[in-house]
Amino acid sequence: MEKIPQQAAYSGKRIVLYEPESTGKSTLSRKLAQHYNTALIEEYAREYLQDKFNRTKEICSYNDILPIAIGQRILENNAVITAGEYLFCDTDVLETYVYCVAYFNEAPQELINAVQESSYELYLLLEVDIPWTPDDLRDRPERREEMYELFLAALHKFNKPYRIVNGLHDQRFFNAIKAIEEELI
């Protein structure tokens, strides 16, 4: 099995949008990248797992964790080449770790090592204050608060810098910009 690549060098600031399911992470990350006129790293797991579901009608298994983390890191490392002052990440290896622990009660040591070695200037933890939107891959609408607490605990466990972002629609976007500007500018 391939190893999770190390982060490529980048002179700008990496910002991760980080959240339990269905809190607007992908939409918000696209808006922020557009606002700051910079690169966005899409969520690799979504494409990977949707393809798996379409082929097999199965969702994530433990054996998918490292390929997802590898794919996410490769996307990130490719994006630093064209990114401007900021690089927006629609997820990272820490989010993969949280889901791995939540679903499988453990995580591969290689994933833990990648989380510990990763460096981001800011995580934007999105609250579960917007309505749930179902899709093929989302499966825990009744456990959103529990998942939020797991996400928060992982930030503390690995000592990652973060700000909590809440609000509906445009207010969420404005709150994210405020958090970025207060923390990084």
C-alpha positions, 0 to 999 in steps of 0.5 A, a space after each residue: 500500500 502506498 503511504 500518505 505523502 508529506 505535505 508539500 511546501 507552501 508559502 501561503 496559509 492553509 485553511 481547512 473547512 472541517 465539519 460533521 456531515 451536511 453543514 455546508 462545507 463544500 459550498 462554503 469552501 468554494 465561496 471562500 476560494 472565489 472570494 479570496 481568488 485562490 485555489 480550492 482543494 475539493 473533497 477527495 472522499 466524496 468522489 471516491 466513495 460516491 464511485 464506490 457506492 455507484 458500483 457496489 451500493 456500499 459505503 466506506 469500509 476501513 480499507 478505504 481510509 488510507 486511499 482516501 487520505 492519500 488521494 486528499 493529500 495528493 490533491 493538496 500537494 498539487 494545489 500548492 503550485 497554483 495557490 495564492 496567499 491562501 489555500 482552502 481545503 474542503 477537508 483534510 486528513 484530520 477529518 478522515 481520522 475523525 470519521 475513521 474513529 467514529 465508524 471503526 473505533 480506531 485509526 491506522 497509525 499512518 493516518 495518525 502520523 499524517 495528522 500529527 505532521 500536518 500543518 494548517 494555519 486555521 481550521 474552520 469548524 462548522 456548527 450543525 446549525 443548518 438543516 440536514 440534506 440527505 444523499 447517498 453517503 450521509 447516514 447519521 442525521 440523528 448523531 450530528 451533535 455527537 459528531 460535532 463533539 468528536 470533531 471538536 475533541 480531535 482539534 484539541 487532541 492534536 492541538 490544531 488552531 481553529 475557529 467555530 463558524 455558524 450562521 445560515 446562508 450568507 451569515 455563515 460566509 461572512 462569519 467565516 471571512 471574519 474568522 479568517 481575517 481575525 486569525 490570519 490577517 
